[in-house]
Amino acid sequence: MAIINCPSCNQKTSDKAKVCANCQYDFVSKSTSEGFTKEQLTSKKHLAHIKKKYSLQMQAMTGIILVLLGASLWYFGGRGFATVSDMLKLGLLAIGAAWYLVTRVRLIMFKKGN
C-alpha cells in the first residue's frame, strides 16, 4: 500500500482507496462526484492559477496608479510640505509605492511557488 496525492484535491490518500475521503474523487472512473475527469481538473487548476496571477498583476497596477496620482497631485498642486493636503498627497504616493512593492514580492513568490 502506498500513499498518493489525489488528482482532485492534492490531499494524501491510499492507492488502494476507490474514492478520495476528502473530495470524493472516484479513482475507478477517474472522475469527481461532479463528473470532472482528470484532464478537466487539470484545466480547472490551470485556470485558477491564471486568475490568481492576473489578480496580483492588477493589484500591482493599482499601486502604480496610486503612485502616479499622488505624485501628480503633489507636483501640479504645489510642491510644499507645510499643509495637510500636501502631506495627504505624499501619503498617497507612499501608500501606492508600498502597495506596489508588496504586491511585486507576492507575485515573485507566487511565480517561484509554481
Buried (B, 14 or more C-beta within 10 A) or exposed (E): EEEBEBBBBEEEBEEEEEBBEEBEBBBEEEBBEEEBEEEEBEEEEEEEEEEEBEEBEEBBEBBBEBBEBBBEBBEEEEEEEEEEEBEEBBEBBEBBBEBBEEBBEEBEEBEEEE
